[in-house]
Amino acid sequence: MSKRGNSLDNGACESFFGTIKNECIYTYKIKELNFSNIYTIISDYIDFYNYVRPMLKHKKSPYEIRMEKVPF
């Protein structure tokens, strides 16, 4: 674990969890969320985040970027 105040160690994780809360969790009402529902919502969003959602910098999804780098 990092020392207090070293935010560079977990910046990517903080960014991802902030994005997942803003784009996924906050779009539902509290009464709609239970454990099994949250599990499916988050797993569906992670699939969307990794394969469909375009990155602003590249205008492509992370999956498309990875496939460009893999030689066939």
Buried (B, 14 or more C-beta within 10 A) or exposed (E): EEEEEEEEEEEEEEEEEEEBEEEBBEEEEEEEEEEEEBEEBBEEBEEEBEEEBEEEEEEEBBEBEEEEEEEE
